[in-house]
Amino acid sequence: MEKHVECLELLAIGKDLPKDLATYAFRAMYTGEMPASCVGAFLMGLKTKGESAVEIAAGVTTALEEARIVGGLTGARIDTCGTGGDNTCSFNCSTAVALYLAALGHKVVKHGNRAVSSSCGSADAVESLGFTLVVEPELVAAELDKHNFVFLFAPNYHPAFKRIGPIRKELGVRSLFNLMGPLLNPARPTHQLLGVPTSRHVRLMGEVLALTGLSCGAVVHGAGGFDELTPFGPADVCWLRDGWIKSDRIDPADFGIPPHKPSDVVVSGRDEAVAVLREILAGKGNAAMRDMVALNLGCSLHLLEDGLSLKQGVDKARDAVASGIAARFFEDVLHA
């Protein structure tokens, strides 16, 4: 029996694939050795069964074998992103967080794409602010040194996905690739704040991050069904540090953040999303959006800065957002 057929047989009876078989199947899919019909069946088999951490990790590690990996980077560097799929049409919170982190002196390697289901994708947002989207791997280190921030446009780094894209489009349903996207950063961040669309994905993706070698991170699912921390109520969290993981809850009320409504952070399209992002970076915008950025920024600072408690991180973040330091910082570096 061919190995990819063996994979399909196991998935058909609801069995998780062992690491070696999962690795084989994903590698065959990326290289084109697996027939297109089997690729569709394989993805649907995983979705129907429910993907395991080992299977997702195998998908990530084999995808990175085919990616244009960025070299020459040292020291701590973070990515802030969500898997999407929460259908909330919210503003670009994770992009605002990334830019504030850079303004505060941290190195940020933001991996993302244009909008698919959201009002404005991270690529659309940073392009509108004046950043370059197509940065070749050998130029990333210099760009990061210059700005503390570099945007890695996913299609430029994952050529193997061009082969799979049409099959995913024909399937027309979300698959594990939507979960894998934020884990495929070619700059291999040491730290990550990862948002997921449901509570059941929190622990699962924490396990995947541990299996794929991340040093320190947090997987979050926020109140209101968001793939970010939100000021609407408690969030489910999975902390990761040096291979161990811990489930937790974060309540914004513990940090003095008043409750807001999900409708307070909705934007209607790209133009509004970009306008709102500019306001937030300048310390303006509505209170719900500022508080949402502060929560996620504070969590990121807690991950990056040794000895900084989560409470201290959120306090520091609220001061940074109130000051509008990000707008001033990027006005200087983009026009230097």
Stockholm file with secondary structure:
# STOCKHOLM 1.0

chainA/1-336         MEKHVECLELLAIGKDLPKDLATYAFRAMYTGEMPASCVGAFLMGLKTKGESAVEIAAGVTTALEEARIVGGLTGARIDTCGTGGDNTCSFNCSTAVALYLAALGHKVVKHGNRAVSSSCGSADAVESLGFTLVVEPELVAAELDKHNFVFLFAPNYHPAFKRIGPIRKELGVRSLFNLMGPLLNPARPTHQLLGVPTSRHVRLMGEVLALTGLSCGAVVHGAGGFDELTPFGPADVCWLRDGWIKSDRIDPADFGIPPHKPSDVVVSGRDEAVAVLREILAGKGNAAMRDMVALNLGCSLHLLEDGLSLKQGVDKARDAVASGIAARFFEDVLHA
#=GR chainA/1-336 SS CCHHHHHHHHHHTTCCCCHHHHHHHHHHHHHTCSCHHHHHHHHHHHHHHCCCHHHHHHHHHHHHHHSCCCCSCCSCCEEEEECCCCCCCBCCHHHHHHHHHHHTTCCEEEEECSCSSSSSCHHHHHHHHTCCSCCCGGGHHHHHHHHSEEEEEHHHHCTTHHHHHHHHHHHCSCCHHHHHGGGCCTTCCSEEEEECSSTHHHHHHHHHHHHTTCSEEEEEEBTTTBSSCCTTSCEEEEEEETTEEEEEEECGGGGTCCCCCGGGGBCCSHHHHHHHHHHHHTTCSCHHHHHHHHHHHHHHHHHHSTTCCHHHHHHHHHHHHHHTHHHHHHHHHHTC
#=GC SS_cons         CCHHHHHHHHHHTTCCCCHHHHHHHHHHHHHTCSCHHHHHHHHHHHHHHCCCHHHHHHHHHHHHHHSCCCCSCCSCCEEEEECCCCCCCBCCHHHHHHHHHHHTTCCEEEEECSCSSSSSCHHHHHHHHTCCSCCCGGGHHHHHHHHSEEEEEHHHHCTTHHHHHHHHHHHCSCCHHHHHGGGCCTTCCSEEEEECSSTHHHHHHHHHHHHTTCSEEEEEEBTTTBSSCCTTSCEEEEEEETTEEEEEEECGGGGTCCCCCGGGGBCCSHHHHHHHHHHHHTTCSCHHHHHHHHHHHHHHHHHHSTTCCHHHHHHHHHHHHHHTHHHHHHHHHHTC
//
